[in-house]
Amino acid sequence: MIADQLMFGGIVLGNDTGDVAINSSSFVVGSTNIAFDNAGDLLMVDLNGDGTFTAGSDFSIHLVGVASVTYHGVDSTFNLTLDP
C-alpha cells in the first residue's frame, strides 16, 4: 500500500488509524516525505528521500482550489478541503 511509504511528522500514514493533516510545505529527511503547499495548491511527495522537492526526481499534483489535505487512516483516503 502506498500509504505505508508515506510519512508526515514521523507518522507512517499506513500505520495510523486517525486523521493526519498534511499541513506543511516542507520535508524532513527520515520523518516527512509528503507535503502540501497551500499557497501553490501543490501536493508533493519526496520520492528519493533527499528532503527537497525536485520536479524531475519527485512526484507532485496540482490541486487547484484546495485549501488543505488530510489523510484518514481508518479507510486510507485523502480528504481535500476547498478554498472558501
N, C-alpha and C positions, 0 to 999 in steps of 0.2 A: 504494500500500500504506500502511495506517495507521502501520506501524512507521517509515516514512520521515518521519513528522511528530512522532514521539516522541523526546525527548532526556532522558538521565539523566547528570548529571555531565559534560556536554559531548559525550557519545557519542550519535550518532544511531542509534537502535536498528536501523533498517532497513539501515544500513551495517555493522553489527557481525556478525561470524561466530562470536563466542564467547558466553559467558554473562554477562549483566548483572544483578546483584542489585538490585532496586528496594527498597533498604533504608533509605530516608529518607522522612520525612513532610513535608519542606519543598520548596518550589520555589525556583529561582534563575532570574531573567529571563535568557533567551538561552542557558541551559545545562541547565536541568532543568524539564520540564513534565509529568512523570509521577512520582507519589509513592505510597508505601504507608504508612499509619498502622497499625502492628501493634496498638496498644492499642485502636483503634476498629474494626479489621478493615475499613478503608476504602481502596480503590484510587482514586486521584484523578488527573484529567488537567486541566491548566490550559489550557483551550481558547482563551481570549482573550489569553494571554501576559502577564498583568499581574503574575505572580509570587505570586498569592494564590489560595486556593480560595474561590469564591463559588458557592453551590448553584445560583443562577439563571443563571449565566454559564458554568459549567464542567461537567465530567462526573465522576460517581463511581459506584462499585458497591460495595455492602456484601458483603464476603467473610467471612461468619460462620465462625469456627473456623480461619481461615487465619493462619499464623504468619509466612510470608514469600512473596515473589513474585520469580521470576527469569525474565528474558526469555532465550530460547535463539535466537541469531541463525542457527544452521545451518538450522533449519526454521521460523523465525518463529513460535514458540509461547511461551506463558507457562506456567511450572510453579508450582503453588501447593502449598506445604508446610503441612500441617495442624498445629494446636496439638497438643502431646502430650496 
